[in-house]
């Protein structure tokens, strides 16, 4: 889909078809009403102080909810909207006016940081689509760019909470009158006058408006009777490994499951990976096997396929 096609769809349809990524169940097509999408967009517009003099710029595809909602935010604010075909050289050919809100994914943010001297003025950056590694979080924090990490899903018309990216992450804070609570370890989202939704994300709820995400409940590894969150292990390793990797598991006769690290590199880096794993103080969290891949298995929108070893 192109943004021109999305604009036509917006003008001619009462509901907009969207595809979920599996945050609340199996991936599927759903339909969001214009009202719910406009309400979501309004919360973001108010948060960033966007008005008709603003410029929104999208580097992500309108096939996904993040791209669709950049368009809807422009509809709410009545401001200028620019976009480019998604690639890993965002803004390489842009030399225009200051950007009020830029939407990117983490891999695009790396290019922006690598070429920061050539970038236009960017007042706010919205980063979504996948987790932000510790090393990238540190670079963003050191750059002093006003960048925000989002939490949300297709089912909630994009993000329901934001947090400014810092070396030590602060909790996510909900937008508008959205509240959260814990439901058997999972994050439960309450959007007034629309819906209540229970996610598959394990959460630490600090208040009705603040929370931390601990990882996916359906990714939990049970090894030797201990519950291990792969995202926790990834966070510990990401400060020591500058290569693409993820944590998953394989069946183990003795322990039930064993923790495995899958890395995109060559065999020469095996010792470096092993040293990083050995540095984890909690022995039960240390990966017990290293698997080298030429390319990590990813979904079409860049999310890790942890079940690739099943």
N, C-alpha and C positions, 0 to 999 in steps of 0.2 A: 504493500500500500504506500502511496505517496501522500504528502500533506494536502495536495490539491484534491485527491480522492477523499480524504478524510473530511475536508471542508464541504464537499458535495454531499457526503453521507450525513454530515451534521445538519445540513439544510433540508434534507429530504426524509430523514428517518426520525421516528419518535424515540427509538432506543438504539444504542450503539453496540454492535457486537464486539466482544473482547475475549481474549484467550487467557485463562489463568495459568500460573506457573506451578501450581500444586501446593501453595502455602496452607490451604485448608482442606486438601484432599487431592484426588487425581486431577491432572490438568484437563480442562474442558472449556468449551465455549459458553460464555454467559452474556447477558444483555444488560447494560447499565442505562438507566433513564437519564435524560438530559438534566433533569432537576438535581439528581444525586451528584452528577458530574459537576454541575455548576456550583452546588453547595461546597463540594470539595475544593474546587478551584478558588472560590471566594475566600476560604480559610487561608490558602497559600498567598493569595493576592494581599490580604490584610496583614499577614505575618511579615512579608517583605516590603510592604508599603508601595506596591505597584499601582501606578495610575496611568492615565492616557498618554503621559509623556514618557513612559518607560519603553524599554526594548527587551523583549524576550527572545532568546536564541536557543535552538535545540540542535544538539549533535546526535540525537538518538532517534530511532525509527518510530514512526507513527503506528507500526504494527503492534507495539507494546504500549501498556497503559501509561508509562512515563512520557512517551512521545505524544500520545493522544491528549494527555492532560496539559501539556505545554500549550497546545492549540486552544484548549478550552479556557485556560487562564487568560489568553489573549482576548477571547470572546467576552470574558467577564470585565476585563480592564479597559478594553477598547484601545489597546496600545499597539505599537508596531511589533511584528513577529517575523523573525528570520530563522532559516534552518539550512542545514546542509546534509548531504547524503552521509550516513554514518561511516566513519573510517577512523583509523588510529592516528590521524594528523589533524585533529580539530582546530579550526580557526586559522589554519596555515595560510589561507588566501583571504582572510577577512581583515580589512583595514578601515572599518567604519566607526560609527559612534560608540560611545560607552555602552556596555551591555548591563542591564539591570539584573537579569537572572539568566544564567547559563545552565543548561542541563546536560550532564555527561555521565558516562560510566567510569569506573576506576581506571581501566586501561587507557582511556582518553585523557584522564587527569595526569597520567605520567608524562604524556607528550607536552601538555601545557606547562608542567613544572620544568621539563627539560628545555623548553623554549620560552621561558617566562618573559625574557627581555623583548621578545617580538610580539607578545600578546597585547591586544587592546586593553583598555580599562574594563575590568570585570568587577562589578560591585558585589554580586552574590553568585555562588556556584552551588548547584544542587547535584549531589552525587548519589546515584542509586543503581539498582540492577544486580549488584553482588556485594559481598563483604569487602571491606577496605583493609588490606594488610597493615600490620603495625608499621612496617618500613614506609609505606606510602602515607600513612597517618602522620608520621613524624615529619616527612617532607612537607606536607600540606601545612602543618602547624608552624614550621619554621619559615614558610613562605609569607606568612601573615595574610594570606588570601582569606576572604570571608566565605569559607566553604562549609557546607552542611551535609550531614549524612541523613538519609531519609529512612523511615520505617513505614511500610504499608504493603499493599498487594492490590491486584486487579479487583478483587471482591470489594475493596473499600475505596475504589476510584483513586488509586495511587496512595500517597503517604497520609498517615493519620498523625504522625509525630516526626519531629526533627531534633537534631542536636548539632551544635557547632563542632567541627572536627578539631580535636586537641590530642596531644600525645597521650594523656590519661583521659579516656572517654568519660564524659559526664552522662547522666541518664538521658534517655529520650524524653521529650516533653510533648504532650499531645497538643493539637491545634484546636482552637475554638472551644466548644463545649464537649468535646469527645473525652470520655473517661475509660479507664482500664481497670481490670481486676484479675486475680488469679483464679483459675478454674482447674483444680487437680493438677497443678504444676504448669498449666498452659496459660498463655495470655488471652484474656477475654476482652474484646473491644466493644464499647457501647457508643453508638453514634445516634444521638437523639433524633427522633422523627424519621429514622431510616431502619437501622438494624442493630442487632447484637450478634457478634460473630466470635466463635472460639477458634483460635489458630492452632497450628501444630508447633508453635514456638514455645520452648521453655522460657519462663520469664521470672525476673525478680521485680515485683511491684512495690515501689517505694511509697507511692501515694496514688490517688485516683488519676493524677495527671503526669506521673513520672514512673519510668520503668527501665530496666535493662533486659536485653535479650541474651539468654545463656546458650542458645542453640536450638536445633530442631529436635523435637521429641522422637520423631521417627528415624533420626540418625544415631540415637543412643547405642553405644556398644556395651555389651555386658560380657566382661572378661573376668573369670574367677569370682563371679558374684558381685563385682564392682561395676557401677554404671559410669561409663566414660563418654563425655561429650566430645566428639571429634573437633568441634570448633574451639574448644578450650585448648586442646593439644596444638591445633594450628596457630593459635595466638601465641603460645609459648615458643613455637619454632620460627614464626615469621620474622622475629627480630634477628634471627641467626642465619636464615636462608634467604638468598636473593634470587631464587629460582622458583618457577611455578610448581606448586605441589598441593596435595590435599591428604587428609586422613580418612581412612575407611577401615574395614575389617574383613577377615576371612575366617571360615570355620576352623576351630581348633579342638582336637580330641580331648585335650587335657583341660583347657580353660573355657571351652564353649566358643569364644571368639578371641582372636588375637588382633591387636592394633597394627595396622599396616600404613606405611607412608608411600604414596604414589607421587613420583617426581618427574617433571619434564626436563631432562638433562641427558648427559651421557654417563657411561660407567666410570669415567675418571672422577666424578664428583661423589662417588659412593662413600668414601671415607669422610668427606666433609659433612655429608648427610648423617652418617653414623655418629660423628662427634657431636653434632647438634642434638640428635636424639638422646645421646648419653648425658647431655647437660641438663636434662629435665630431672628435677630432684625426686619427684614422685615416680618410683619405678613402674607402677602399674599403668602410668600414662605413656611410658616410652614405647614408641613403635618397635615391634618385634621383627618386622620384615620390611625391606626396602624394595620397591618395584620401580624400575626405570621405564619411562615411556617416551617415545619421540614427540608425542603430543597428548595433552590431557584430554579425556573425554568430556565434552561440554554440550549443553543444550544449545539450541539456536540463538538464545539470548545470553549465552555466556555463563550459565550456571553449571556447577560441577555435577557430573553424573556419578555419584558415590557407589551406585550399585553395579558399576562396570565390571567388577571382579566376581560377581555372583555366578 
